[in-house]
Amino acid sequence: MVGKGEEVAEVEVDGAEEKRRRKAAKRAAAAAAEEMDAAEAKKQKKAAKKAAAAAAAAEEEAAPEAKGDVEDAEARKQRKAAKRAAREAAAEGRAEVQEEQKESDVQTPPTKKKKNTEETASKEKDSNGTETPKKEADDSDPNPYRLFVGGIPWSVEEDQLRKDFSECGEIVDLKLMMDMETGKSKGIAFITYSDEAGFQAALKFDGKEYAGRKLNISKANSTGGKSKGKGKGKDGKGKGKGKFDPNRGKGHLLPRNRITAEKFTGTVTDWKGKYGWIQPAEEVQHEKAAKHQGRLFVSKDDLEGGAEELAPGTAVEFHIWEDSTGLGAEEVVAS
């Protein structure tokens, strides 16, 4: 049998063993914890290094952009400064000009002096030594190179007239006057040249013969009439150099002579309200047939059947008449 003392001893041994085991367990737990802390610390250090490397790379990438932004901001600043300087310089320049003008106005009273000079220049002395106003050239004429041309043959049309007178110089305007009733030329025109040379060259043909008629050329006045002439003389007759044509503007009233026994045929080439032109289908044997490019004049009064006009291209039948201006058609009917 085990004694009571031995039981007590065993119990004490067991307690001491238990304490040792608990201490060993605590040390093991502490060691494990330290190992885990060390591993976690290493892991955290690695993560921190990676984060630092990433931040450094990001800074390097962002550095050029930041530099560019700084440069752009500096450039804008310099441009603004330059604009301000330019505005200030312009303002100073204007101020200087204004100041100079003020000084000039104060120092010089030119108006009165200039007026006196002009008044002196505008006067001239006559044979008695008396001062009289000096005549000045008239600069009010808007067309200084405009000519009146009379005596133009009635057979000459505007294109031919322009071609012939262009040999004198450049023509900027030409108007051949036409009779509104007959559509025929009145034998007068107004021609405007571009310069003095052409104007003077054309004036030299005054009195010259042109296609069988004598030309009457002079400078046209501002209203389009002739500049020559001395007003009315005795019995209302003018003393100007222009010739009076009693038949001018009365072509449709001139005596006619029919030259055809049978009707001709032809085609209407033009119609201008109250008159037109017909191209005969066959040649007309007459000394005046070549006038007006071979065409025949026709008035609305010469139309038969109550017609008031003829459309260009219309085929017609007609008799032919002649007067002092050329050939025409009468008793005209559409065929």
C-alpha positions in Angstrom: 0.0 0.0 0.0 1.1 3.5 -0.8 1.3 5.7 2.1 -0.2 9.0 2.5 3.2 10.7 2.2 3.9 9.1 -1.1 0.5 10.3 -2.5 1.3 13.8 -1.5 4.7 13.5 -3.2 3.2 12.3 -6.4 0.7 15.1 -6.5 3.4 17.6 -6.1 5.4 16.0 -8.9 2.4 16.1 -11.2 1.8 19.8 -10.4 5.4 20.7 -11.2 5.3 18.8 -14.5 2.1 20.6 -15.4 3.7 23.9 -14.7 6.7 23.0 -16.9 4.4 22.0 -19.7 2.4 25.2 -19.5 5.6 27.3 -19.5 6.9 25.3 -22.5 3.6 25.8 -24.3 3.8 29.5 -23.6 7.3 29.8 -24.9 6.4 27.8 -28.0 3.4 30.1 -28.6 5.5 33.2 -28.1 8.2 31.9 -30.5 5.5 31.1 -33.1 4.0 34.6 -32.7 7.4 36.2 -33.1 8.0 34.2 -36.3 4.6 35.2 -37.6 5.3 38.9 -36.8 8.7 38.7 -38.6 7.1 37.2 -41.7 4.3 39.8 -41.7 6.9 42.6 -41.2 8.9 41.3 -44.2 5.7 41.2 -46.3 4.8 44.7 -45.3 8.3 46.0 -46.1 8.1 44.4 -49.6 4.7 46.0 -50.2 6.0 49.4 -49.0 9.0 49.1 -51.4 6.6 48.3 -54.3 4.4 51.2 -53.5 7.4 53.6 -53.3 8.7 52.3 -56.7 5.3 52.9 -58.3 5.1 56.4 -56.8 8.5 57.2 -58.2 7.6 56.0 -61.7 4.4 58.0 -61.6 6.3 61.1 -60.6 8.8 60.6 -63.5 5.9 60.3 -66.0 4.1 63.4 -64.6 7.2 65.5 -64.6 7.3 66.4 -68.4 3.6 67.3 -68.4 4.0 69.5 -65.4 7.0 71.1 -67.0 5.0 71.7 -70.2 2.2 73.3 -68.2 4.7 75.6 -66.5 6.1 76.6 -69.9 2.7 77.3 -71.3 1.8 79.4 -68.4 5.0 81.3 -68.7 4.4 81.9 -72.5 0.9 83.2 -71.8 2.3 85.5 -69.2 4.9 86.9 -71.6 2.2 87.4 -74.4 0.0 89.3 -72.0 2.9 91.5 -71.0 3.8 92.1 -74.7 0.2 93.2 -75.4 0.1 95.5 -72.5 3.4 97.1 -73.6 2.0 97.5 -77.2 -1.2 99.2 -76.0 0.8 101.5 -73.8 3.1 102.4 -76.7 0.2 103.0 -79.0 -1.5 105.2 -76.4 1.7 107.2 -76.0 2.1 107.6 -79.7 -1.5 108.9 -80.1 -0.9 111.3 -77.3 2.3 112.6 -78.9 0.5 113.1 -82.3 -2.4 114.9 -80.7 0.0 117.1 -78.8 2.0 117.9 -82.0 -1.3 118.8 -83.8 -2.3 121.1 -81.0 1.1 122.8 -81.1 0.8 123.1 -84.9 -2.7 124.6 -84.7 -1.5 127.1 -82.2 1.6 128.1 -84.1 0.2 128.2 -87.7 -2.9 130.1 -88.8 -2.7 128.9 -92.4 -6.3 129.5 -93.4 -6.2 133.2 -93.7 -2.8 133.3 -95.4 -3.7 130.6 -97.9 -6.9 132.4 -98.7 -5.1 135.6 -99.4 -2.6 133.7 -101.7 -5.5 132.0 -103.6 -7.2 135.4 -104.0 -4.1 136.9 -105.4 -3.5 134.0 -107.8 -7.1 134.1 -109.0 -6.8 137.7 -110.2 -5.0 139.0 -113.2 -4.3 142.5 -114.5 -5.9 143.8 -117.6 -4.3 146.3 -120.1 -5.1 149.2 -117.8 -3.5 147.5 -114.8 -6.8 146.8 -113.1 -7.1 143.5 -111.3 -9.9 141.2 -112.6 -10.9 137.7 -111.7 -8.8 135.1 -113.5 -10.7 132.6 -115.6 -10.2 129.0 -114.6 -10.7 125.8 -116.6 -14.1 124.2 -116.1 -13.5 121.0 -114.2 -17.2 120.2 -113.8 -17.5 118.3 -117.0 -18.1 114.6 -116.1 -17.2 113.5 -119.6 -14.2 115.5 -120.8 -13.4 113.1 -123.6 -17.0 112.9 -125.1 -17.5 113.7 -128.7 -20.5 114.6 -130.8 -20.3 113.0 -134.3 -22.7 114.1 -137.0 -22.9 113.3 -140.7 -22.7 109.5 -140.2 -24.1 107.6 -143.2 -27.4 106.1 -142.4 -26.2 102.7 -143.6 -23.4 102.6 -141.0 -24.4 100.6 -137.9 -23.1 100.9 -134.4 -20.7 97.9 -134.6 -19.0 99.3 -137.7 -18.9 102.8 -136.3 -17.2 101.5 -133.1 -14.7 99.5 -135.1 -13.7 102.5 -137.3 -13.4 105.1 -134.5 -11.5 102.6 -132.2 -8.6 103.3 -134.5 -8.2 106.6 -132.8 -8.1 105.2 -129.3 -9.9 103.2 -126.6 -13.7 103.8 -126.6 -15.5 103.5 -123.3 -18.9 104.4 -124.5 -20.6 104.8 -127.9 -24.3 105.7 -128.6 -25.6 105.8 -132.1 -28.9 107.7 -132.1 -31.8 105.8 -133.6 -35.2 107.0 -134.8 -37.8 105.4 -132.5 -40.5 105.4 -135.1 -38.5 104.0 -138.0 -35.7 102.2 -136.2 -33.2 103.8 -138.6 -30.0 105.7 -137.7 -30.3 109.4 -137.2 -26.8 109.8 -138.5 -25.4 111.2 -135.2 -23.6 109.6 -132.3 -21.9 110.3 -129.0 -18.5 108.7 -128.5 -16.5 108.8 -125.3 -12.8 108.0 -125.3 -10.7 106.9 -122.3 -8.1 109.5 -122.7 -7.1 112.8 -124.3 -5.0 111.1 -127.0 -8.0 109.2 -128.5 -10.3 112.3 -128.1 -7.9 114.5 -130.0 -7.2 111.9 -132.7 -10.9 111.6 -133.4 -11.4 115.4 -133.5 -9.0 115.5 -136.5 -11.6 113.8 -138.6 -13.9 116.8 -138.4 -14.9 117.7 -141.9 -13.5 114.5 -143.4 -15.6 112.4 -145.7 -16.8 109.1 -144.3 -18.6 106.6 -146.5 -19.9 109.3 -148.8 -20.9 111.9 -146.1 -19.0 114.7 -144.5 -18.4 114.2 -140.8 -19.1 116.9 -138.2 -17.2 116.2 -135.0 -16.9 118.4 -131.9 -16.7 118.1 -128.1 -20.1 117.2 -126.6 -21.3 119.3 -123.7 -22.5 117.8 -120.4 -26.1 117.4 -121.6 -25.1 115.4 -124.7 -25.6 118.2 -127.2 -23.0 119.9 -129.3 -20.6 122.4 -127.8 -20.3 124.5 -130.9 -22.7 127.2 -132.1 -23.4 130.8 -131.2 -27.1 130.8 -130.4 -29.9 132.0 -132.6 -29.4 134.5 -135.4 -31.8 136.4 -137.6 -35.3 134.8 -138.1 -34.4 132.1 -135.6 -31.7 130.5 -137.7 -28.8 129.2 -135.7 -25.2 130.2 -136.5 -23.6 126.9 -135.3 -21.7 124.7 -137.6 -24.1 121.7 -137.5 -26.2 121.0 -140.5 -30.0 120.9 -140.3 -31.6 117.8 -141.7 -35.3 118.4 -142.4 -36.0 114.7 -142.8 -34.3 113.7 -139.5 -36.7 111.7 -137.3 -39.4 111.4 -140.2 -38.1 108.4 -142.0 -41.6 106.7 -142.0 -43.1 109.9 -143.7 -40.6 110.1 -146.5 -41.9 109.6 -150.1 -41.8 106.0 -151.1 -41.6 104.2 -154.5 -42.6 100.6 -154.8 -40.0 98.7 -156.9 -41.7 95.2 -157.1 -44.5 94.1 -159.2 -44.9 90.8 -157.4 -44.4 90.0 -153.7 -41.1 88.7 -152.3 -40.7 86.2 -149.5 -38.4 86.4 -146.5 -37.9 85.9 -142.7 -38.3 88.4 -139.9 -34.9 88.7 -138.1 -35.7 91.4 -135.5 -38.8 93.1 -134.0 -38.4 96.1 -131.6 -41.9 97.2 -130.6 -43.0 99.3 -133.5 -40.6 98.2 -136.2 -38.4 95.4 -137.3 -36.2 93.9 -140.1 -36.8 91.3 -142.8 -34.1 89.3 -144.6 -35.3 88.6 -148.2 -35.1 85.0 -149.3 -33.6 86.0 -152.6 -31.2 88.8 -153.7 -32.9 92.2 -154.4 -31.5 93.8 -157.5 -31.3 97.4 -156.4 -28.5 99.9 -155.8 -29.6 100.3 -152.2 -30.0 96.6 -151.5 -26.7 96.4 -149.7 -27.7 98.9 -147.0 -28.5 97.6 -143.5 -26.7 94.3 -144.2 -29.2 93.5 -147.0 -32.2 93.7 -144.6 -35.5 95.5 -145.3 -37.0 97.9 -142.8 -40.7 97.2 -141.8 -43.0 99.3 -139.6 -46.1 98.0 -137.8 -48.1 100.3 -140.2 -46.9 98.1 -143.1 -48.4 94.9 -141.6 -51.6 93.5 -143.1 -54.5 91.7 -141.5 -54.6 93.8 -138.3 -51.2 92.4 -137.1 -49.4 94.7 -134.6 -46.0 92.9 -134.5 -44.0 90.0 -136.1 -42.1 87.4 -134.1 -38.5 86.9 -135.2 -38.3 83.8 -137.4 -41.7 84.4 -139.0 -41.9 83.7 -142.8 -43.6 86.6 -144.6 -44.6 87.9 -148.0 -44.3 91.5 -149.0 -43.7 94.2 -151.6 -40.5 96.3 -151.5 -40.3 100.1 -151.5 -37.4 102.5 -151.6 -36.8 106.0 -150.3 -33.8 108.2 -149.7 -32.7 106.1 -146.7 -32.8 102.6 -148.3 -35.3 99.8 -148.9 -38.3 98.6 -146.9 -41.2 96.2 -146.9 -44.9 96.9 -147.1 -48.2 95.0 -147.4 -46.5 92.4 -145.1 -48.4 89.2 -144.3 -47.3 86.0 -142.6 -47.1 83.2 -145.1 
